[in-house]
Amino acid sequence: MKAMLRTPIATDSRKRFRTIRNCMFLSGLSVFAQLYLFQPMLSELCVFFHTDLANSSLAVSASTLGMAVGLFLFAFKADDFVRERLMGIGLLVSAVLTLASAFITVFPLLLVVGFLKGMALSAVSAVALAYLTDEVDKPMIGLAISLYLSGNTIGGMSGRVAGTLLSGWVGWQYAVAVIGGVSLVLGYFFIRKIPASGHSTVVPVSFKEKIRQMKSLLLHPQLICMYLVAALSMGTFVSVYNYLSVLLVSPAFGLSHEVVAMIFMMYTAGVAGSLVTGRLSDRYNPGMLLQWALLLMCVGLVLLLVMHLGVLILGLGLFTFAFFGTHTMASRIVSAHAAFAKSTATSIYWLFYYAGSSLIGSLTGIVFTRYGWNLFVELLLVLIVIALVVALIPVAHVWYSRFRVQVVRN
């Protein structure tokens, strides 16, 4: 224990911070590249497995559902594991499963492997934020989290661009194999380089005590609001990127798969969103920044209703920038307000995040298939407005508490 406490905290001037930053960035690349790799391949899956669009989207939802289930389990046990070891194992196992999925010819089996892959990836998400908040100097936490989430963003972008191009040129199986192989290499480097935890200890907690902790976390007004914001905003984000490529290759626009792949370069706006809000949150109130990010998501969605390619791209850019700003702020607020069991608190956050991705991402596909793009986007706009209202609840709660105190004093 004493030896662990002598480990210096990671600051921007230390090699330890740079190593942690780079390793967590690589882990973010791997997680999102694997988790959503089938998103730009839905049309190819429809043809290969002789299914429709709504069913093919289950290839994405199976992974996110596996992630949600894994996070639920880790909500009980995440604080019992050595964090960097757990993340490394998750990265390697998920990469092997991604490679295996390239050889599958039966759709239900693809869904099963995708579900297991999501569970493996949940080992990374369950403890990543807790690892950062314990190992990085407090003034640098906002930057560290934004860099980790930027890795998620770039991984998502790279996976989608590579998946779109490779599946169009040589087939979806080769695209999946390439992404799996690269993820295996990233997992190897992560295990070799990630610094051991120096400011956290493995403390087994009884099942009864963990239930008490989870109940306390789920009754915390600030935390439950952030969990709901995560579910609604992520479900909306995944829905847009699930079905946008289908719209763009349809007769309404008639774009080639090479051009559609470039649309996913818009994820660079997400990198900017994470970095900008991460920096600002070290100086300004994260709750206020979250509210502005949600408002900007609404603006982006409104622009997606305009059937002009230039306006559509602008709306997608604003929407993507704002979503990753929303995610960065919500996850930071959870980390900051979890006074105990940080891994459990962040596991619950990711559980809501990926449950929203899985459920909303699939159900909105039915709306898109049956009723078209406009009603689909209008439904998503309603969901983000609800998320904005939820984000304002903690502010209203604070005002109400102050009002009650003032009334009692008078």
Secondary structure, 3 states (H helix, E strand, C coil): CHHHHCCCCECCCCHHHHHHHHHHHHHHHHHHHHHCCCHHHHHHHHHHHCCCHHHHCHHHHHHHHHHHHHHHHHHHHHHHCCHHHHHHHHHHHHHHHHHHHCCCCCHHHHHHHHHHHHHHHHHHHHHHHHHHHHHECHHHHHHHHHHHHHHHHHHHHHHHHHHHHHHHHCCHHHHHHHHHHHHHHHHHHHHHHCCCCCCCCCCCCCHHHHHHHHHHHHHCHHHHHHHHHHHHHHHHHHHHHHHHHHHHHCCCCCCCHHHHHHHHHHHHHHHHHHHHHHHHHCCCCHHHHHHHHHHHHHHHHHHCCCCCHHHHHHHHHHHHHHHHHHHHHHHHHHHHHCCCCHHHHHHHHHHHHHHHHHHHHHHHHHHHHHHCHHHHHHHHHHHHHHHHHHHHHHHHHHHHHHHHHHHHHC
